[in-house]
Amino acid sequence: MTSEEGRPAELRGWLGELATPSRVFVAAGRFTEPDPDLPELAARVRDLLARAATDEAWRRFLPDYVPPPVPRLCAALEPLEAAEAVPFLTTLATVDLLWPAHRHRPAEAAARAADRVVTLLGPEGSWWTHHDTACGAVNGLTPLFDSLLAGTDGRHYALALQIADD
């Protein structure tokens, strides 16, 4: 088992296995706030959205983009069952939003990394997405196509975001 101090670095390492240049953005770390909850997780999502918008590939599509405020992000996030976190994260890292036949990462390697990320956040981890899995709707976070998974164990967080343009 990973030590408490080493967990953010290990999360970053495994999430790094899921990232791709200009398509799949990731972030992980330890909360600095006492008793973090959904607003603190949404603030980290907002930071990741801002970082993605400044990526050279996306600046021209998002020239004046400002990520939604934290309350709007909180409202956009839907809980995801823990059992769905590994397959969702694997798909986010492998399957292109617009071209499903195109793969960003090999599925087997992505599944291994996704499993490790979910394991590191443990059974007490909670998972959130902006997809309403019951009806298939997506609360867009950017003016582009995007897919997000955010997880936390109440001390650490792990985020993955895929962006695509039509």
C-alpha angles and dihedrals in degrees: 000000000000119000117248091247093050098046098088091052092048091048090051091049095051093042088051086062087061099046124097128189112271095349114058116036123188139187135179137171149121122289116245095197120090113251097000118203138169096309091056091048090048089052089057089049088052090052091051092049090051091050092049091050091057093051109118093239093055105037093089092051094044104034097147099022117143115182115245116269117265095257090054091048090050090052091049095053120094124192116252122205111252090236089061096051098085096048092042093050091045091052092045090055097042113030119066112230093227103028106038092182089061115086124207095189133012107269096229094052091044092050091051092050093044091051091052092049092051091045091051091056088049134205091307090060120116123210131208137185136170090236118101096218092190095063103015095242122142125209098217115226095190133028086255131065109286140170125196137187120184126182136180140175091198092265104046134034136205124194134184125182129181119196127191135172127215 
